[in-house]
Amino acid sequence: MTQEILKYVLEQASGVVIALMLIMRIETKLDSLTSAIMRLSEPKSSK
C-alpha cells in the first residue's frame, strides 16, 4: 500500500516538474516577444 502511494506521488511530481519547466520556457519567450514589440512600437526619432 505504501509503495503504491509513493509511486503515485512520484508520478504526479514528475508531471508537475515538466509543467513548470514548460511554463518557464514559455515565460522567457513571451518576455523576449514583449520586449521586441515594445522596441518596434517606440516612436522613431527623425533627427
MOPAC internal coordinates of N, CA, C and O (Angstrom, degrees):
PM7 1SCF
backbone

  N    0.0000 0     0.00 0     0.00 0    0    0    0
  C    1.4606 1     0.00 0     0.00 0    1    0    0
  C    1.5289 1   110.96 1     0.00 0    2    1    0
  O    1.2310 1   120.76 1   134.88 1    3    2    1
  N    1.3235 1   116.15 1   -45.12 1    3    2    1
  C    1.4592 1   120.17 1  -178.94 1    5    3    2
  C    1.5239 1   111.03 1   -65.73 1    6    5    3
  O    1.2310 1   120.32 1   142.45 1    7    6    5
  N    1.3310 1   116.99 1   -37.55 1    7    6    5
  C    1.4622 1   120.15 1   178.77 1    9    7    6
  C    1.5234 1   111.01 1   -65.20 1   10    9    7
  O    1.2310 1   120.20 1   142.98 1   11   10    9
  N    1.3194 1   117.22 1   -37.02 1   11   10    9
  C    1.4637 1   120.79 1   178.96 1   13   11   10
  C    1.5209 1   110.73 1   -64.72 1   14   13   11
  O    1.2310 1   120.92 1   137.51 1   15   14   13
  N    1.3154 1   115.84 1   -42.49 1   15   14   13
  C    1.4707 1   120.28 1   179.21 1   17   15   14
  C    1.5254 1   109.88 1   -64.73 1   18   17   15
  O    1.2310 1   120.72 1   136.22 1   19   18   17
  N    1.3313 1   116.23 1   -43.78 1   19   18   17
  C    1.4601 1   120.26 1   179.57 1   21   19   18
  C    1.5238 1   110.74 1   -62.95 1   22   21   19
  O    1.2310 1   120.10 1   137.64 1   23   22   21
  N    1.3132 1   117.41 1   -42.36 1   23   22   21
  C    1.4637 1   121.55 1   178.57 1   25   23   22
  C    1.5235 1   110.64 1   -62.48 1   26   25   23
  O    1.2310 1   120.35 1   136.99 1   27   26   25
  N    1.3231 1   116.94 1   -43.01 1   27   26   25
  C    1.4631 1   121.29 1   179.19 1   29   27   26
  C    1.5269 1   110.84 1   -62.62 1   30   29   27
  O    1.2310 1   120.27 1   134.97 1   31   30   29
  N    1.3157 1   117.08 1   -45.03 1   31   30   29
  C    1.4677 1   121.26 1  -179.23 1   33   31   30
  C    1.5268 1   110.37 1   -63.39 1   34   33   31
  O    1.2310 1   120.09 1   137.92 1   35   34   33
  N    1.3273 1   117.43 1   -42.08 1   35   34   33
  C    1.4658 1   120.34 1   179.40 1   37   35   34
  C    1.5200 1   111.54 1   -65.66 1   38   37   35
  O    1.2310 1   119.88 1   141.05 1   39   38   37
  N    1.3177 1   117.83 1   -38.95 1   39   38   37
  C    1.4622 1   120.59 1   177.52 1   41   39   38
  C    1.5260 1   110.82 1   -63.19 1   42   41   39
  O    1.2310 1   120.70 1   136.65 1   43   42   41
  N    1.3133 1   116.27 1   -43.35 1   43   42   41
  C    1.4614 1   119.78 1   179.71 1   45   43   42
  C    1.5257 1   111.01 1   -67.40 1   46   45   43
  O    1.2310 1   120.41 1   140.95 1   47   46   45
  N    1.3178 1   116.82 1   -39.05 1   47   46   45
  C    1.4636 1   120.52 1  -179.59 1   49   47   46
  C    1.5264 1   110.66 1   -64.84 1   50   49   47
  O    1.2310 1   120.30 1   141.06 1   51   50   49
  N    1.3191 1   117.03 1   -38.94 1   51   50   49
  C    1.4674 1   118.74 1   179.59 1   53   51   50
  C    1.5254 1   110.39 1   -65.68 1   54   53   51
  O    1.2310 1   120.02 1   143.02 1   55   54   53
  N    1.3170 1   117.57 1   -36.98 1   55   54   53
  C    1.4628 1   120.69 1   176.33 1   57   55   54
  C    1.5160 1   111.93 1   -64.04 1   58   57   55
  O    1.2310 1   120.71 1   139.71 1   59   58   57
  N    1.3124 1   116.24 1   -40.29 1   59   58   57
  C    1.4630 1   120.68 1   179.18 1   61   59   58
  C    1.5265 1   110.37 1   -66.19 1   62   61   59
  O    1.2310 1   120.11 1   139.05 1   63   62   61
  N    1.3218 1   117.39 1   -40.95 1   63   62   61
  C    1.4666 1   121.05 1   179.66 1   65   63   62
  C    1.5259 1   110.31 1   -63.35 1   66   65   63
  O    1.2310 1   120.29 1   136.04 1   67   66   65
  N    1.3209 1   117.05 1   -43.96 1   67   66   65
  C    1.4661 1   120.62 1   178.68 1   69   67   66
  C    1.5260 1   110.23 1   -62.42 1   70   69   67
  O    1.2310 1   120.29 1   136.73 1   71   70   69
  N    1.3270 1   117.05 1   -43.27 1   71   70   69
  C    1.4642 1   120.58 1   179.34 1   73   71   70
  C    1.5253 1   110.94 1   -62.50 1   74   73   71
  O    1.2310 1   120.05 1   138.17 1   75   74   73
  N    1.3199 1   117.52 1   -41.83 1   75   74   73
  C    1.4659 1   120.55 1   178.99 1   77   75   74
  C    1.5242 1   111.61 1   -64.17 1   78   77   75
  O    1.2310 1   120.33 1   139.94 1   79   78   77
  N    1.3297 1   116.98 1   -40.06 1   79   78   77
  C    1.4631 1   119.81 1   177.83 1   81   79   78
  C    1.5223 1   110.72 1   -62.57 1   82   81   79
  O    1.2310 1   120.20 1   136.62 1   83   82   81
  N    1.3174 1   117.22 1   -43.38 1   83   82   81
  C    1.4630 1   120.42 1   179.45 1   85   83   82
  C    1.5204 1   111.35 1   -65.19 1   86   85   83
  O    1.2310 1   120.27 1   138.43 1   87   86   85
  N    1.3233 1   117.09 1   -41.57 1   87   86   85
  C    1.4674 1   120.77 1   179.07 1   89   87   86
  C    1.5270 1   110.29 1   -62.59 1   90   89   87
  O    1.2310 1   120.08 1   138.60 1   91   90   89
  N    1.3266 1   117.45 1   -41.40 1   91   90   89
  C    1.4621 1   120.03 1   179.64 1   93   91   90
  C    1.5241 1   111.18 1   -65.55 1   94   93   91
  O    1.2310 1   119.88 1   140.43 1   95   94   93
  N    1.3329 1   117.82 1   -39.57 1   95   94   93
  C    1.4711 1   120.47 1   177.60 1   97   95   94
  C    1.5200 1   110.74 1   -64.41 1   98   97   95
  O    1.2310 1   120.39 1   136.83 1   99   98   97
  N    1.3218 1   116.86 1   -43.17 1   99   98   97
  C    1.4646 1   120.53 1   179.60 1  101   99   98
  C    1.5238 1   110.02 1   -64.50 1  102  101   99
  O    1.2310 1   120.70 1   141.13 1  103  102  101
  N    1.3295 1   116.26 1   -38.87 1  103  102  101
  C    1.4609 1   119.97 1  -179.44 1  105  103  102
  C    1.5275 1   111.24 1   -63.01 1  106  105  103
  O    1.2310 1   119.93 1   137.39 1  107  106  105
  N    1.3215 1   117.74 1   -42.61 1  107  106  105
  C    1.4672 1   119.46 1   179.33 1  109  107  106
  C    1.5210 1   110.94 1   -66.45 1  110  109  107
  O    1.2310 1   120.05 1   141.92 1  111  110  109
  N    1.3193 1   117.51 1   -38.08 1  111  110  109
  C    1.4693 1   120.07 1   177.85 1  113  111  110
  C    1.5283 1   110.69 1   -66.67 1  114  113  111
  O    1.2310 1   120.12 1   141.39 1  115  114  113
  N    1.3275 1   117.38 1   -38.61 1  115  114  113
  C    1.4603 1   120.14 1   177.42 1  117  115  114
  C    1.5218 1   111.16 1   -66.71 1  118  117  115
  O    1.2310 1   120.15 1   143.09 1  119  118  117
  N    1.3289 1   117.31 1   -36.91 1  119  118  117
  C    1.4660 1   120.22 1   176.95 1  121  119  118
  C    1.5236 1   111.11 1   -62.23 1  122  121  119
  O    1.2310 1   120.53 1   135.79 1  123  122  121
  N    1.3307 1   116.60 1   -44.21 1  123  122  121
  C    1.4676 1   118.71 1   179.60 1  125  123  122
  C    1.5243 1   110.92 1   -68.04 1  126  125  123
  O    1.2310 1   120.07 1   143.70 1  127  126  125
  N    1.3238 1   117.48 1   -36.30 1  127  126  125
  C    1.4625 1   120.77 1   177.16 1  129  127  126
  C    1.5281 1   110.81 1   -65.15 1  130  129  127
  O    1.2310 1   120.39 1   138.12 1  131  130  129
  N    1.3193 1   116.86 1   -41.88 1  131  130  129
  C    1.4595 1   121.07 1   178.76 1  133  131  130
  C    1.5234 1   111.03 1   -63.35 1  134  133  131
  O    1.2310 1   120.30 1   136.69 1  135  134  133
  N    1.3228 1   117.03 1   -43.31 1  135  134  133
  C    1.4688 1   119.03 1   179.84 1  137  135  134
  C    1.5257 1   110.99 1   -66.86 1  138  137  135
  O    1.2310 1   119.95 1   144.41 1  139  138  137
  N    1.3300 1   117.70 1   -35.59 1  139  138  137
  C    1.4663 1   119.95 1   177.47 1  141  139  138
  C    1.5227 1   110.72 1   -66.36 1  142  141  139
  O    1.2310 1   120.22 1   139.22 1  143  142  141
  N    1.3197 1   117.19 1   -40.78 1  143  142  141
  C    1.4663 1   120.64 1   178.28 1  145  143  142
  C    1.5232 1   110.26 1   -64.95 1  146  145  143
  O    1.2310 1   120.41 1   137.74 1  147  146  145
  N    1.3212 1   116.81 1   -42.26 1  147  146  145
  C    1.4652 1   119.96 1   178.46 1  149  147  146
  C    1.5233 1   110.67 1   -63.02 1  150  149  147
  O    1.2310 1   120.55 1   139.27 1  151  150  149
  N    1.3292 1   116.55 1   -40.73 1  151  150  149
  C    1.4645 1   120.68 1   179.72 1  153  151  150
  C    1.5270 1   110.84 1   -65.19 1  154  153  151
  O    1.2310 1   120.20 1   140.01 1  155  154  153
  N    1.3221 1   117.23 1   -39.99 1  155  154  153
  C    1.4616 1   120.51 1  -179.61 1  157  155  154
  C    1.5252 1   112.76 1   -73.95 1  158  157  155
  O    1.2310 1   120.28 1   152.85 1  159  158  157
  N    1.3224 1   117.07 1   -27.15 1  159  158  157
  C    1.4620 1   119.35 1  -176.97 1  161  159  158
  C    1.5241 1   112.79 1   -89.85 1  162  161  159
  O    1.2310 1   119.96 1   177.03 1  163  162  161
  N    1.3336 1   117.68 1    -2.97 1  163  162  161
  C    1.4616 1   119.70 1   177.04 1  165  163  162
  C    1.5232 1   109.04 1   -67.51 1  166  165  163
  O    1.2310 1   120.45 1   -40.49 1  167  166  165
  N    1.3335 1   116.74 1   139.51 1  167  166  165
  C    1.4699 1   118.62 1   178.34 1  169  167  166
  C    1.5227 1   110.23 1   -66.48 1  170  169  167
  O    1.2310 1   121.04 1   -43.37 1  171  170  169
  N    1.2920 1   115.61 1   136.63 1  171  170  169
  C    1.4657 1   121.14 1  -179.90 1  173  171  170
  C    1.5294 1   109.07 1   -79.57 1  174  173  171
  O    1.2310 1   120.70 1   -43.56 1  175  174  173
  N    1.3122 1   116.26 1   136.44 1  175  174  173
  C    1.4657 1   119.49 1   175.69 1  177  175  174
  C    1.5239 1   108.34 1   -84.82 1  178  177  175
  O    1.2310 1   120.71 1   -47.08 1  179  178  177
  N    1.3184 1   116.25 1   132.92 1  179  178  177
  C    1.4704 1   120.83 1  -174.60 1  181  179  178
  C    1.5236 1   112.33 1   -90.03 1  182  181  179
  O    1.2310 1   119.52 1  -167.06 1  183  182  181
  N    1.3128 1   118.52 1    12.94 1  183  182  181
  C    1.4664 1   121.07 1  -178.09 1  185  183  182
  C    1.4944 1   111.53 1   -84.54 1  186  185  183
  O    1.2310 1   120.10 1   180.00 1  187  186  185

